[in-house]
């Protein structure tokens, strides 16, 4: 199965469509290409006009819901790559992702939240392209009260 087909399959499994506009919340580019690298700006779990996973993990949002938020963030990033490249088949690697988790004072499972994103990258891109380094940190607040924000770097053909 192609990566694009896997992307569509995962979108269906999540119950969201990523065919619509990927909104930008300010004066910046959602992605910038520099040679064979593409830098994807931080993506929050927004679908169409709605941020669908909000609140602090460990307080308003449980771990499973925060992981869903991480998956939606990655799907948005992959949708941007797909649109830019024409196909996810052109992604050679995802060398690094950064995961920011709005966390309650006692929440310490930022890495487990990030697992939602990592697992989806492996599923869609496969182990060669989906393997990545990762940083996951807890923060006090994120834009639009999002639970998660993810940025990533992709190496492409």
C-alpha positions as CSV (number, residue, x, y, z in Angstrom):
1,X,0.0,0.0,0.0
2,X,1.4,3.5,-0.9
3,X,2.1,6.0,1.8
4,X,-0.6,8.3,0.4
5,X,-3.1,5.4,0.7
6,X,-1.9,4.7,4.3
7,X,-2.4,8.5,5.1
8,X,-6.0,8.4,3.8
9,X,-6.6,5.2,5.8
10,X,-5.3,6.7,9.0
11,X,-7.3,9.9,8.5
12,X,-10.4,7.7,8.1
13,X,-9.5,5.7,11.3
14,X,-9.1,9.0,13.2
15,X,-12.5,10.2,11.9
16,X,-11.1,13.4,10.4
17,X,-10.4,14.7,6.9
18,X,-7.3,16.6,6.2
19,X,-8.3,17.6,2.7
20,X,-9.4,21.2,3.7
21,X,-7.3,24.2,4.1
22,X,-4.5,24.0,6.7
23,X,-4.9,27.3,8.4
24,X,-1.9,29.4,9.4
25,X,-2.3,31.5,12.6
26,X,0.0,34.4,11.8
27,X,2.6,35.9,9.5
28,X,4.8,32.9,8.9
29,X,5.1,30.0,6.4
30,X,3.7,26.6,7.3
31,X,6.7,25.0,5.6
32,X,9.9,26.1,4.1
33,X,12.1,24.1,1.8
34,X,15.9,24.4,1.9
35,X,17.4,22.0,-0.6
36,X,16.3,18.5,0.3
37,X,15.0,19.5,3.7
38,X,11.5,20.8,4.6
39,X,10.9,22.5,7.9
40,X,7.2,22.2,9.1
41,X,6.0,24.9,11.4
42,X,4.4,23.9,14.7
43,X,1.0,22.2,14.1
44,X,-1.8,22.1,16.6
45,X,-4.7,19.6,16.5
46,X,-6.9,21.9,14.4
47,X,-9.3,20.4,11.9
48,X,-10.9,23.0,9.7
49,X,-11.7,25.9,12.0
50,X,-11.7,23.9,15.3
51,X,-9.0,23.0,17.7
52,X,-10.3,19.5,18.6
53,X,-8.0,18.7,21.5
54,X,-7.6,21.4,24.1
55,X,-6.6,21.9,27.7
56,X,-3.8,20.7,29.9
57,X,-2.8,17.1,29.7
58,X,-3.4,15.5,33.1
59,X,-6.1,18.1,34.0
60,X,-8.7,18.8,31.3
61,X,-7.3,16.2,28.9
62,X,-6.4,12.6,29.6
63,X,-3.4,10.7,28.1
64,X,-5.4,9.0,25.3
65,X,-7.0,12.3,24.2
66,X,-3.6,14.0,24.2
67,X,-2.2,11.2,22.1
68,X,-5.1,11.8,19.6
69,X,-4.1,15.4,19.5
70,X,-0.5,14.4,18.7
71,X,-1.7,12.2,15.8
72,X,-3.8,15.1,14.4
73,X,-0.8,17.4,14.6
74,X,1.3,14.8,12.6
75,X,-1.5,14.3,10.1
76,X,-1.6,18.1,9.4
77,X,2.2,18.1,9.0
78,X,2.0,15.1,6.6
79,X,-0.8,16.8,4.7
80,X,1.4,19.9,4.2
81,X,4.2,17.6,2.9
82,X,1.9,15.7,0.6
83,X,0.6,19.0,-0.9
84,X,4.1,20.4,-1.3
85,X,5.6,17.3,-2.8
86,X,2.6,15.8,-4.7
87,X,3.1,12.5,-2.8
88,X,4.4,11.2,0.5
89,X,6.5,8.7,-1.5
90,X,9.0,11.6,-2.0
91,X,9.7,11.7,1.8
92,X,13.1,10.1,2.4
93,X,13.2,10.6,6.2
94,X,11.8,12.5,9.2
95,X,15.1,13.1,11.1
96,X,13.5,15.0,14.0
97,X,10.2,16.0,15.6
98,X,9.6,18.3,18.5
99,X,6.5,17.8,20.6
100,X,5.2,20.4,23.0
101,X,2.5,19.3,25.5
102,X,0.4,21.7,27.5
103,X,0.7,20.0,30.9
104,X,-0.8,20.2,34.3
105,X,1.7,20.7,37.2
106,X,2.0,17.0,38.0
107,X,1.8,15.6,34.4
108,X,5.0,13.8,33.4
109,X,3.9,11.7,30.4
110,X,4.9,14.0,27.7
111,X,6.9,11.2,26.0
112,X,3.8,9.0,26.0
113,X,1.8,11.8,24.3
114,X,4.6,12.0,21.7
115,X,4.3,8.3,21.1
116,X,1.0,8.9,19.4
117,X,2.8,11.0,16.8
118,X,5.8,8.6,16.5
119,X,3.6,5.6,16.0
120,X,1.7,7.3,13.2
121,X,4.9,8.3,11.4
122,X,6.1,4.7,11.5
123,X,2.7,3.4,10.2
124,X,2.4,5.8,7.3
125,X,6.0,6.3,6.2
126,X,7.4,2.9,7.3
127,X,10.4,2.3,9.5
128,X,13.1,3.7,7.2
129,X,11.5,7.1,6.6
130,X,9.4,7.2,9.8
131,X,12.4,6.7,12.2
132,X,13.2,10.0,13.9
133,X,14.8,11.7,16.9
134,X,12.4,13.3,19.2
135,X,12.1,16.0,21.9
136,X,9.0,16.1,24.0
137,X,8.5,18.8,26.6
138,X,5.8,20.0,28.9
139,X,4.7,23.7,28.6
140,X,2.4,25.9,30.5
141,X,0.3,27.1,27.5
142,X,0.0,26.6,23.7
143,X,-1.8,28.7,21.1
144,X,-5.6,28.4,21.1
145,X,-5.4,26.4,24.3
146,X,-4.2,23.4,22.2
147,X,-3.0,20.4,24.2
148,X,-0.2,19.5,21.7
149,X,1.9,21.3,19.1
150,X,4.4,19.5,16.9
151,X,7.0,20.7,14.5
152,X,9.2,18.5,12.3
153,X,11.9,18.3,9.7
154,X,11.6,16.1,6.6
155,X,14.3,15.1,4.2
156,X,12.9,14.7,0.7
157,X,13.8,13.8,-2.9
